[in-house]
C-alpha cells in the first residue's frame, strides 16, 4: 500500500485550548486524500470530467491519542493512505498525524462512496455505484479489497443510548451560509463538527451550573469523534442540532442529530466522546 507523507505547520487557528480542532483534522484528512489521488490516482476534477465519477463522504472518524497543544506545536508529519473497499463501492482515506517519530497525536479516516454521474447536473446528478475498472486501475493490488469500512454506526449509537444515562437535551439552530459550502453550494462535511460543537458549548453554558457533569464537555479534551452523513445540506438551508448528553462508564458522550427545518429525518449524526 502506498503512503503519501505531508508536512504541516499548524498555526494558532488549528487549536482549541485542549488539542487540534476536529475541523482541522478532518479537513487535513480530506485534503490529504486529494493530494494522494493527484500523486497516485485521479484528481477529482479529472474523475468528474473524464470518468463520470464523483464521491460523497458517508462516515468520518477522529481519534486523539496523545496530548498536543499549540505550545508544543512545531510541525506535523501526516501519513496518508487510500484504498478501494467493498469491491470498489467504498474508498477509505486514512491519515496519521505525528508530532515526532512514533509520537502519533491523532488519527482520522473517511469512508467515501463513489457516484456515477448522469445527465448534465454534475455531482448533484450522481447515483451510488462501484468505481469503474477505468478508475480502479489506479489502485495497486494491495489497495483493493472486498472488505467494508469499519463504521462505528449504528452500534456505537445503540451502545450509548442503551447503556448510558441520559443527562440532558438541548436544541441549537443553525443556518447554512456559503462559507460553509463547497463549490456547488453543498455543505462541506467537516462543518458538521462545528455545528455539533456549537450546540454542545451552548448546552454547557446554559445548563452547566445546574448540571456540573456537562462541564466535562468543555473542561476535558475530546477522545473521539464519529460522524455519519445521511443526506446533504445546501446553501440557505435552515437547520437545528438536537443534542443529547449521556453519562457512561467511559465519560460523557454527546449525541447530535443535525436536522433540516420541517424534515423529520436527520441529515447527519455526530458523536463526541470526552
Residue, then its C-alpha position, 0 to 999 in steps of 0.5 A: x500500500x502506498x503512503x503519501x507523507x505531508x508536512x504541516x505547520x499548524x498555526x494558532x487557528x488549528x487549536x482549541x485550548x485542549x488539542x487540534x480542532x476536529x475541523x482541522x483534522x478532518x479537513x487535513x484528512x480530506x485534503x490529504x486524500x486529494x493530494x494522494x489521488x493527484x500523486x497516485x490516482x485521479x484528481x477529482x476534477x479529472x474523475x468528474x470530467x473524464x470518468x463520470x465519477x464523483x464521491x460523497x463522504x458517508x462516515x468520518x472518524x477522529x481519534x486523539x491519542x496523545x496530548x498536543x497543544x499549540x505550545x508544543x506545536x512545531x510541525x506535523x508529519x501526516x501519513x496518508x493512505x487510500x484504498x478501494x473497499x467493498x469491491x470498489x463501492x467504498x474508498x477509505x482515506x486514512x491519515x496519521x498525524x505525528x508530532x515526532x517519530x512514533x509520537x502519533x497525536x491523532x488519527x482520522x479516516x473517511x469512508x467515501x462512496x463513489x457516484x456515477x454521474x448522469x445527465x448534465x447536473x454534475x455531482x448533484x446528478x450522481x447515483x451510488x455505484x462501484x468505481x469503474x475498472x477505468x478508475x480502479x486501475x489506479x489502485x495497486x493490488x494491495x489497495x483493493x479489497x472486498x472488505x467494508x469500512x469499519x463504521x462505528x454506526x449504528x452500534x456505537x449509537x445503540x451502545x450509548x443510548x442503551x447503556x448510558x444515562x441520559x443527562x440532558x437535551x438541548x436544541x441549537x439552530x443553525x443556518x447554512x451560509x456559503x462559507x460553509x459550502x463547497x463549490x456547488x453550494x453543498x455543505x462541506x462535511x467537516x462543518x458538521x463538527x462545528x455545528x455539533x460543537x456549537x450546540x454542545x458549548x451552548x448546552x454547557x453554558x446554559x445548563x452547566x451550573x445546574x448540571x456540573x457533569x456537562x462541564x466535562x464537555x468543555x473542561x476535558x479534551x475530546x477522545x473521539x469523534x464519529x460522524x455519519x452523513x445521511x443526506x446533504x445540506x445546501x446553501x440557505x438551508x435552515x437547520x437545528x442540532x438536537x443534542x443529547x448528553x449521556x453519562x457512561x462508564x467511559x465519560x460523557x458522550x454527546x449525541x447530535x442529530x443535525x436536522x433540516x427545518x420541517x424534515x423529520x429525518x436527520x441529515x447527519x449524526x455526530x458523536x463526541x466522546x470526552 
